[in-house]
Amino acid sequence: MYRFLLSRQWVILTLVGLVLIPVMIKLGYWQFHRHQHKVAQNALIARSLADDPVPVTTLAAPGRELPRRDMWRTVTATGTYDTAHEVVVRQRTAADEQSIGYYVVTPLVLGDGRGVLINRGWVSAGNDLTKFPDVPAAPRGKVTVTGRMMADETTAASGIKDTKGLPARQVMLINSAEQAKRTGRPMLGGYIEQTTPKPAGNTPEPVPEPDHDSIGPHMAYAIQWWLFAAAVPVGWLVLVRRERRDRAAAAKEAQEAREAGATAAAGDGGRTAEPAGSGETEAAGDEAAPAPATP
């Protein structure tokens, strides 16, 4: 009855189903873990933004990688801007998430001579990408900057290629180690996304606060993959039952056709024998009849 399952077509179909089930389950867990990561990150951002500001030197030091637990912490830094070593970061998006331009990154020299990178905000790219853009001047004299502490950008973490040979004072990544080489000054690890002083007049557009409300579609995707995995054996059973029903119906039709053919053949044989018997009877009657008298 189920011998058809040993056919090449059904063996291949069954093997494909057996491969798809664990793959789909794994993809579901991958999306579920991404959901968990997003939820944890949202909680970390919310907690970090709510904490009281601390001096940047309590979290960062030259050559020190910023721990994840300190990401987005509000910090303060007091010093003077080193505009001679100001750079712009290419291919960055404005708050509208559509306009492409530059981030303006300026070193702030602290009282002890060390520096910290300040992302002062976004400016338009303009028409000529080979020239340094028109950047609003940084404040002169001693200033106190408040902002969100961020880790150094790397290609591995951001996916942004660190392209070489760019125009002067243009970079692809915000990285304290690279800027320390350019300035010859020790730089605290990481950088600060400036939030205050608030921009007034012609200043870079502030980097918006990171989103920590949405959780994305990852949980929905995980459920979809798991439903797909459950649908594979169900679909296989449906196909098996349909194949069995179709084969049984075909076998029944073939049996009925054979029986009808046998019945028809038997009926044709009976009708052919009857005339032969009638002829013999008539012949016998003719022989028994007396010959007519001769006058």
C-alpha positions as CSV (number, residue, x, y, z in Angstrom):
1,M,0.0,0.0,0.0
2,Y,2.8,2.4,0.8
3,R,5.4,0.8,-1.4
4,F,5.5,4.0,-3.5
5,L,7.5,5.6,-0.6
6,L,10.5,3.6,-1.8
7,S,10.4,5.2,-5.2
8,R,13.2,7.6,-6.1
9,Q,10.9,10.6,-6.2
10,W,9.5,10.0,-2.7
11,V,12.9,9.1,-1.2
12,I,14.3,12.5,-2.5
13,L,11.2,14.4,-1.2
14,T,11.5,12.8,2.2
15,L,15.2,13.5,2.5
16,V,14.7,17.2,1.5
17,G,12.0,17.4,4.2
18,L,14.3,15.9,6.8
19,V,17.0,18.5,6.0
20,L,14.6,21.4,6.0
21,I,13.1,20.8,9.4
22,P,16.3,21.3,11.5
23,V,17.5,24.1,9.3
24,M,14.2,26.0,9.8
25,I,14.3,25.3,13.6
26,K,17.8,26.7,13.7
27,L,16.8,29.8,11.7
28,G,13.9,30.3,14.2
29,Y,16.3,30.2,17.1
30,W,18.7,32.6,15.3
31,Q,15.9,35.2,15.0
32,F,14.8,34.5,18.6
33,H,18.3,35.3,19.8
34,R,18.4,38.5,17.8
35,H,15.1,39.4,19.5
36,Q,16.6,38.7,22.9
37,H,19.7,40.8,21.9
38,K,17.5,43.7,20.8
39,V,15.5,43.6,24.0
40,A,18.6,43.6,26.1
41,Q,20.1,46.4,24.1
42,N,17.0,48.5,24.5
43,A,17.2,48.0,28.3
44,L,20.9,48.9,28.4
45,I,20.3,52.1,26.4
46,A,17.4,53.2,28.5
47,R,19.3,52.5,31.7
48,S,22.5,54.2,30.4
49,L,20.6,57.3,29.3
50,A,18.8,57.5,32.7
51,D,22.0,57.4,34.7
52,D,23.5,60.6,36.1
53,P,26.4,62.1,34.0
54,V,30.0,61.1,35.0
55,P,33.4,62.5,34.0
56,V,34.6,60.8,30.8
57,T,37.8,59.9,32.5
58,T,36.0,57.5,34.8
59,L,35.0,55.3,31.9
60,A,37.6,55.8,29.2
61,A,41.4,55.7,29.0
62,P,43.9,55.7,26.2
63,G,44.0,52.3,24.5
64,R,41.1,50.9,26.6
65,E,38.2,49.4,24.7
66,L,34.9,50.7,26.1
67,P,33.0,47.8,27.8
68,R,29.5,47.2,26.5
69,R,28.0,48.0,29.9
70,D,29.3,51.6,29.5
71,M,27.8,52.2,26.1
72,W,25.5,55.2,25.8
73,R,26.4,56.4,29.3
74,T,26.1,60.1,29.7
75,V,29.5,61.7,30.3
76,T,31.0,65.2,30.6
77,A,34.4,66.5,29.4
78,T,36.0,69.9,29.8
79,G,38.7,71.2,27.6
80,T,39.5,73.1,24.4
81,Y,38.8,72.0,20.9
82,D,41.8,71.1,18.6
83,T,40.2,72.3,15.4
84,A,43.5,71.8,13.5
85,H,43.0,68.0,13.7
86,E,39.2,68.1,13.0
87,V,38.0,65.4,10.6
88,V,34.8,64.5,8.9
89,V,33.4,61.0,8.7
90,R,32.0,60.1,5.3
91,Q,28.7,58.4,4.4
92,R,26.7,59.3,7.5
93,T,22.9,59.8,7.6
94,A,21.1,62.8,9.0
95,A,18.2,62.5,11.5
96,D,15.8,62.1,8.6
97,E,17.6,58.8,7.8
98,Q,17.7,59.8,4.2
99,S,20.2,62.6,3.7
100,I,23.8,61.5,3.3
101,G,26.6,63.7,4.6
102,Y,29.4,63.8,7.2
103,Y,29.8,63.6,10.9
104,V,32.1,66.3,12.3
105,V,34.6,64.9,14.8
106,T,36.8,67.3,16.7
107,P,39.4,66.3,19.4
108,L,38.8,68.0,22.8
109,V,42.0,68.5,24.7
110,L,41.5,67.9,28.4
111,G,43.4,69.6,31.2
112,D,45.9,66.8,31.5
113,G,46.9,67.0,27.8
114,R,45.0,63.9,26.8
115,G,42.3,64.2,24.2
116,V,38.8,62.7,23.6
117,L,37.0,62.7,20.3
118,I,33.7,64.6,20.1
119,N,31.2,63.9,17.4
120,R,29.7,67.3,17.1
121,G,27.0,66.2,14.7
122,W,26.0,66.0,11.0
123,V,26.6,68.3,8.1
124,S,25.6,68.1,4.5
125,A,28.1,66.6,2.0
126,G,27.7,69.4,-0.5
127,N,28.5,69.0,-4.2
128,D,32.2,68.2,-4.2
129,L,33.1,65.1,-2.2
130,T,36.8,65.7,-2.8
131,K,36.9,68.9,-0.7
132,F,36.6,69.4,3.0
133,P,33.0,70.5,3.6
134,D,31.9,73.8,5.0
135,V,31.9,72.9,8.7
136,P,30.5,75.3,11.4
137,A,33.4,76.4,13.6
138,A,33.8,74.8,17.0
139,P,33.5,77.0,20.1
140,R,36.7,78.8,21.2
141,G,38.2,78.6,24.6
142,K,37.3,76.2,27.4
143,V,34.1,74.4,27.0
144,T,32.2,71.6,28.8
145,V,30.6,69.0,26.6
146,T,28.0,66.5,27.6
147,G,27.1,63.5,25.5
148,R,26.7,59.8,25.1
149,M,29.8,57.6,25.4
150,M,30.3,55.4,22.4
151,A,32.8,52.6,21.5
152,D,35.4,53.0,18.8
153,E,34.1,52.1,15.4
154,T,35.7,49.1,13.6
155,T,35.1,47.4,10.3
156,A,34.3,44.2,12.1
157,A,31.6,45.7,14.3
158,S,30.1,48.2,11.9
159,G,30.6,46.6,8.5
160,I,32.0,49.9,7.2
161,K,35.1,49.4,5.1
162,D,38.0,51.6,6.2
163,T,38.8,53.0,2.8
164,K,42.3,54.4,2.3
165,G,43.4,57.2,0.1
166,L,40.5,59.6,1.0
167,P,40.8,63.3,0.6
168,A,42.6,65.2,3.4
169,R,40.9,65.1,6.8
170,Q,38.2,62.7,5.7
171,V,37.8,59.2,7.3
172,M,35.3,56.3,7.2
173,L,35.4,55.3,10.9
174,I,35.5,57.1,14.2
175,N,38.4,55.5,15.9
176,S,40.4,57.0,18.8
177,A,43.6,54.9,18.0
178,E,43.7,56.2,14.4
179,Q,43.2,59.8,15.5
180,A,45.9,59.5,18.2
181,K,48.3,58.6,15.4
182,R,47.2,61.7,13.4
183,T,47.4,64.1,16.3
184,G,50.4,62.6,18.1
185,R,48.3,63.0,21.3
186,P,47.0,60.2,23.6
187,M,43.3,59.8,23.1
188,L,40.8,58.3,25.4
189,G,39.2,55.1,24.0
190,G,35.9,55.6,22.4
191,Y,34.2,58.9,21.6
192,I,31.4,61.2,22.8
193,E,28.2,62.0,20.8
194,Q,27.6,65.5,21.9
195,T,24.1,66.4,23.3
196,T,24.9,69.7,25.0
197,P,25.5,72.5,24.7
198,K,22.5,72.7,22.5
199,P,23.1,73.9,18.9
200,A,22.5,77.5,18.3
201,G,22.7,79.1,14.8
202,N,25.0,77.6,12.3
203,T,26.1,74.3,14.1
204,P,26.2,70.7,13.1
205,E,22.9,68.8,13.4
206,P,23.0,66.7,16.6
207,V,23.0,63.0,16.4
208,P,19.6,61.7,17.4
209,E,19.1,59.6,20.6
210,P,19.3,55.9,19.8
211,D,16.0,54.2,19.4
212,H,15.3,51.9,22.4
213,D,11.5,51.4,22.1
214,S,11.1,49.2,19.0
215,I,12.0,45.5,19.2
216,G,11.9,44.8,15.5
217,P,10.3,41.9,13.7
218,H,12.7,39.2,14.9
219,M,10.2,37.4,17.2
220,A,7.7,37.3,14.4
221,Y,10.3,35.9,12.1
222,A,11.2,33.2,14.6
223,I,7.6,32.1,15.0
224,Q,7.3,32.0,11.2
225,W,10.4,29.7,10.8
226,W,9.1,27.4,13.5
227,L,5.7,27.2,11.8
228,F,7.4,26.4,8.5
229,A,9.3,23.6,10.3
230,A,6.1,22.2,11.7
231,A,4.4,22.4,8.3
232,V,7.0,20.2,6.6
233,P,5.9,16.9,8.2
234,V,2.2,17.9,8.0
235,G,2.6,18.6,4.3
236,W,4.5,15.4,3.8
237,L,1.7,13.4,5.4
238,V,-0.9,15.2,3.3
239,L,1.0,14.4,0.1
240,V,1.4,10.7,1.2
241,R,-2.3,10.3,1.9
242,R,-3.2,12.0,-1.4
243,E,-0.8,9.8,-3.3
244,R,-2.2,6.7,-1.6
245,R,-5.8,7.8,-2.3
246,D,-5.0,8.5,-6.0
247,R,-3.2,5.2,-6.4
248,A,-6.1,3.3,-4.7
249,A,-8.6,5.0,-7.0
250,A,-6.5,4.2,-10.1
251,A,-6.2,0.6,-9.0
252,K,-9.9,0.4,-8.4
253,E,-10.7,1.9,-11.8
254,A,-8.3,-0.6,-13.4
255,Q,-9.9,-3.5,-11.6
256,E,-13.4,-2.4,-12.7
257,A,-12.2,-2.1,-16.2
258,R,-10.8,-5.6,-16.2
259,E,-14.0,-7.0,-14.7
260,A,-16.1,-5.2,-17.3
261,G,-13.9,-6.5,-20.1
262,A,-14.2,-10.1,-18.8
263,T,-18.0,-9.8,-18.6
264,A,-18.2,-8.4,-22.1
265,A,-16.0,-11.2,-23.4
266,A,-18.2,-13.9,-21.7
267,G,-21.4,-12.3,-23.2
268,D,-20.0,-12.3,-26.7
269,G,-19.1,-16.0,-26.5
270,G,-22.7,-17.0,-25.6
271,R,-24.3,-15.1,-28.4
272,T,-22.0,-16.7,-31.0
273,A,-22.8,-20.3,-30.0
274,E,-26.6,-20.0,-30.3
275,P,-26.9,-19.6,-34.1
276,A,-24.7,-22.7,-34.6
277,G,-27.1,-24.9,-32.5
278,S,-30.1,-23.6,-34.4
279,G,-28.6,-24.6,-37.8
280,E,-28.0,-28.2,-36.6
281,T,-31.6,-28.5,-35.4
282,E,-32.9,-27.2,-38.7
283,A,-30.7,-29.7,-40.6
284,A,-31.9,-32.6,-38.5
285,G,-35.5,-31.6,-39.2
286,D,-34.9,-31.5,-42.9
287,E,-33.5,-35.1,-42.8
288,A,-36.5,-36.4,-40.9
289,A,-39.1,-34.9,-43.3
290,P,-40.6,-37.5,-45.9
291,A,-39.8,-37.0,-49.5
292,P,-42.7,-35.7,-51.6
293,A,-44.7,-38.5,-53.6
294,T,-44.0,-38.9,-57.3
295,P,-47.1,-38.9,-59.5
